[in-house]
Amino acid sequence: MKIQWLGHAAFLITTQDETLILMDPYEAGAYGGAVGYGRIECSPHIVTISHDQHEDHNYTGSLKGKPAILKTPGKDTIKGIEVKRVRTFHDNSGGKERGENLVTRILADGIRVAHLGDLGHMLTKAQLSEIGEVDVVLIPIGGTFTLDPKEAADVVGQLKPKIVIPMHYKTPKCGFPLVKVDEFLEGKQRVKRPSGSTLEVKATELPKETEIVVLQHAL
């Protein structure tokens, strides 16, 4: 499996049989240019959307083909890939401020990847049970609209993944008032910073202890 960070909260996952899963695609240039990452143009088989309120997580207008678009709670198996969506919230007040959010867990190539979307709170026991075991977590760490660095670290402690890939933080192409990734990394051990945007993950080669992998945005 290859996991590519396109930018912001958008990831493109390519399985061993070349199935493409696009998660939380953004609209390039949205919010007056605050979403400064490049236009997403690909032909995914599956698109997952954590919430429909914001154009930096739900834009499908630039995509090609006719992908299966999943944006409600539930569980489906498409092209042999299990896609589970668990209801959570975009804030820590039960959705009263910013509405609902989906945590999406896919199971492909023997690897369990959870995309936390715009999660804004610690997970409950019921939510953790529904999500299940996680090998790789794609987690927002920028604060303001989602988990902040400390909260993100606490959620990592709840999920206990083997690999953590931070997302939804301040970069030169992001105009939102978010913190930079270094604030999340402060005091952390086992941090890797590959030079590219893609991480190749094999079920038989997962690290024994949790590693943080900071990818470069592709767009």
Backbone hydrogen bonds, N-H to C=O, Kabsch-Sander energy under -0.5 kcal/mol:
donor,donor_aa,acceptor,acceptor_aa,energy
2,K,14,T,-2.6
3,I,199,L,-2.9
4,Q,2,K,-0.6
4,Q,12,L,-2.4
5,W,197,S,-2.5
6,L,4,Q,-0.7
6,L,10,A,-2.2
7,G,10,A,-1.3
10,A,7,G,-2.6
11,F,23,M,-1.7
12,L,4,Q,-2.5
13,I,11,F,-0.5
13,I,21,I,-3.1
14,T,2,K,-2.6
15,T,13,I,-0.5
15,T,19,T,-2.3
18,E,15,T,-2.1
21,I,13,I,-2.7
21,I,19,T,-0.5
22,L,20,L,-0.5
22,L,46,I,-2.9
23,M,11,F,-2.9
23,M,21,I,-0.5
24,D,48,T,-3.0
27,E,55,E,-1.8
28,A,26,Y,-0.7
29,G,35,V,-3.1
30,A,27,E,-2.0
33,G,29,G,-1.4
34,A,30,A,-0.5
34,A,31,Y,-1.4
35,V,30,A,-2.0
36,G,34,A,-1.3
36,G,173,K,-2.4
38,G,219,L,-2.6
41,E,39,R,-0.7
45,H,20,L,-2.0
46,I,20,L,-2.0
47,V,68,A,-3.1
48,T,22,L,-2.6
49,I,70,L,-2.3
57,H,54,H,-1.5
58,N,54,H,-0.7
59,Y,25,P,-2.4
60,T,58,N,-0.6
63,L,60,T,-1.5
64,K,42,C,-2.9
68,A,45,H,-2.6
69,I,67,P,-0.6
70,L,47,V,-3.2
70,L,68,A,-0.6
71,K,69,I,-0.5
74,G,85,R,-1.9
76,D,83,V,-2.3
78,I,81,I,-2.4
81,I,78,I,-2.0
82,E,80,G,-0.5
82,E,107,L,-1.6
83,V,76,D,-3.4
84,K,82,E,-0.5
84,K,105,R,-2.9
85,R,74,G,-3.4
86,V,103,V,-3.0
88,T,101,N,-3.5
90,H,99,G,-2.7
96,K,93,S,-1.2
99,G,95,G,-1.7
101,N,88,T,-1.9
102,L,50,S,-1.3
103,V,86,V,-2.6
104,T,102,L,-0.6
104,T,115,H,-2.5
105,R,84,K,-2.9
105,R,103,V,-0.5
106,I,104,T,-0.5
106,I,113,V,-2.8
107,L,82,E,-2.2
108,A,106,I,-0.5
108,A,111,I,-2.1
111,I,108,A,-2.4
113,V,106,I,-2.4
113,V,111,I,-0.7
114,A,136,V,-3.0
115,H,104,T,-3.1
115,H,113,V,-0.5
116,L,114,A,-0.6
116,L,138,L,-2.5
119,L,116,L,-1.1
120,G,89,F,-2.0
128,L,124,T,-2.7
129,S,125,K,-2.3
130,E,126,A,-2.2
131,I,127,Q,-2.7
132,G,128,L,-2.4
134,V,159,L,-0.5
135,D,112,R,-2.2
136,V,112,R,-2.4
137,V,163,I,-2.5
138,L,114,A,-3.1
139,I,137,V,-0.7
139,I,165,I,-1.7
141,I,167,M,-1.8
142,G,168,H,-1.2
143,G,147,L,-2.5
145,F,143,G,-2.9
147,L,119,L,-1.6
152,A,148,D,-3.1
153,A,149,P,-2.1
154,D,150,K,-2.0
155,V,151,E,-2.3
156,V,152,A,-2.4
157,G,153,A,-1.8
158,Q,154,D,-1.3
159,L,155,V,-2.5
160,K,156,V,-2.9
162,K,135,D,-1.9
163,I,135,D,-2.3
164,V,211,E,-2.8
165,I,137,V,-2.9
167,M,139,I,-2.3
168,H,8,H,-2.0
170,K,179,V,-2.6
174,C,171,T,-2.0
175,G,34,A,-3.0
175,G,173,K,-0.5
178,L,176,F,-2.3
179,V,142,G,-1.9
183,E,180,K,-1.3
184,F,180,K,-0.6
184,F,181,V,-0.9
185,L,181,V,-1.7
186,E,182,D,-1.2
188,K,185,L,-2.6
192,K,212,I,-3.3
199,L,3,I,-2.7
201,V,1,M,-3.1
201,V,199,L,-0.5
205,E,202,K,-1.6
206,L,203,A,-0.6
211,E,162,K,-2.5
212,I,190,R,-2.5
213,V,164,V,-3.0
213,V,211,E,-0.5
214,V,192,K,-2.9
214,V,212,I,-0.5
215,L,213,V,-0.8
216,Q,196,G,-2.2
218,A,5,W,-2.2
219,L,6,L,-2.2
